[in-house]
Amino acid sequence: MKNNYAKHKEKAKRYRLKIEKIQKKYPEINMKSQELFRDMMKLHDLFNRVVYEDVDADECKSDNPDRMCSDCICWKQTRKMS
Protein backbone atom coordinates (compact mmCIF):
# COMPACT_ATOMS: atom_id res chain seq x y z
CA MET A 1 0.00 0.00 0.00
CA LYS A 2 1.32 3.42 -0.96
CA ASN A 3 1.66 6.20 1.53
CA ASN A 4 0.26 9.69 0.92
CA TYR A 5 3.62 11.05 -0.21
CA ALA A 6 3.90 8.49 -3.02
CA LYS A 7 0.28 9.02 -4.12
CA HIS A 8 0.71 12.78 -4.27
CA LYS A 9 4.01 12.52 -6.13
CA GLU A 10 2.38 10.29 -8.77
CA LYS A 11 -0.53 12.68 -9.17
CA ALA A 12 1.83 15.63 -9.49
CA LYS A 13 3.80 13.75 -12.14
CA ARG A 14 0.62 13.01 -14.14
CA TYR A 15 -0.45 16.65 -13.92
CA ARG A 16 2.98 17.83 -15.08
CA LEU A 17 2.75 15.52 -18.10
CA LYS A 18 -0.68 16.95 -18.97
CA ILE A 19 0.67 20.49 -18.62
CA GLU A 20 3.63 19.66 -20.87
CA LYS A 21 1.30 18.15 -23.46
CA ILE A 22 -0.78 21.34 -23.55
CA GLN A 23 2.33 23.55 -23.67
CA LYS A 24 3.68 21.56 -26.62
CA LYS A 25 0.49 22.30 -28.57
CA TYR A 26 1.15 26.06 -28.24
CA PRO A 27 4.93 26.56 -28.27
CA GLU A 28 4.68 30.24 -29.20
CA ILE A 29 2.63 31.10 -26.08
CA ASN A 30 4.20 31.69 -22.69
CA MET A 31 1.89 29.59 -20.50
CA LYS A 32 3.41 30.94 -17.29
CA SER A 33 2.43 34.52 -18.06
CA GLN A 34 0.27 36.03 -15.33
CA GLU A 35 -1.31 38.36 -17.87
CA LEU A 36 -2.36 35.40 -20.01
CA PHE A 37 -3.77 33.67 -16.94
CA ARG A 38 -5.86 36.71 -15.97
CA ASP A 39 -7.12 37.13 -19.52
CA MET A 40 -8.07 33.46 -19.73
CA MET A 41 -9.98 33.72 -16.46
CA LYS A 42 -11.81 36.82 -17.77
CA LEU A 43 -12.57 35.03 -21.03
CA HIS A 44 -13.93 32.00 -19.18
CA ASP A 45 -16.14 34.27 -17.06
CA LEU A 46 -17.41 36.10 -20.15
CA PHE A 47 -18.25 32.84 -21.93
CA ASN A 48 -20.30 31.77 -18.89
CA ARG A 49 -22.08 35.12 -18.73
CA VAL A 50 -22.96 34.99 -22.42
CA VAL A 51 -24.54 31.57 -21.98
CA TYR A 52 -26.67 32.75 -19.04
CA GLU A 53 -27.75 35.93 -20.83
CA ASP A 54 -28.69 33.99 -23.98
CA VAL A 55 -30.76 31.56 -21.93
CA ASP A 56 -32.46 34.39 -20.04
CA ALA A 57 -33.14 36.29 -23.27
CA ASP A 58 -34.83 33.22 -24.76
CA GLU A 59 -37.06 32.71 -21.71
CA CYS A 60 -39.35 35.71 -21.99
CA LYS A 61 -39.72 38.61 -24.39
CA SER A 62 -42.02 40.72 -22.20
CA ASP A 63 -40.80 43.08 -19.47
CA ASN A 64 -44.35 43.50 -18.15
CA PRO A 65 -44.82 41.14 -15.15
CA ASP A 66 -48.56 40.82 -15.89
CA ARG A 67 -48.22 39.99 -19.58
CA MET A 68 -47.00 36.60 -20.78
CA CYS A 69 -45.57 35.95 -24.23
CA SER A 70 -47.20 33.30 -26.40
CA ASP A 71 -44.16 31.04 -26.06
CA CYS A 72 -43.34 31.97 -22.46
CA ILE A 73 -41.93 29.35 -20.09
CA CYS A 74 -40.78 31.67 -17.32
CA TRP A 75 -42.16 32.26 -13.81
CA LYS A 76 -45.13 34.19 -15.25
CA GLN A 77 -46.65 30.92 -16.43
CA THR A 78 -46.97 29.66 -12.85
CA ARG A 79 -48.21 33.07 -11.69
CA LYS A 80 -50.99 32.96 -14.27
CA MET A 81 -52.13 29.52 -13.03
CA SER A 82 -52.85 30.73 -9.49
Summary of the structure (lengths in Angstrom):
residues: 82
radius of gyration: 23.9
end to end distance: 61.9
largest distance: 65.6
contacts: 141
relative contact order: 0.06
helix: 67%
strand: 0%
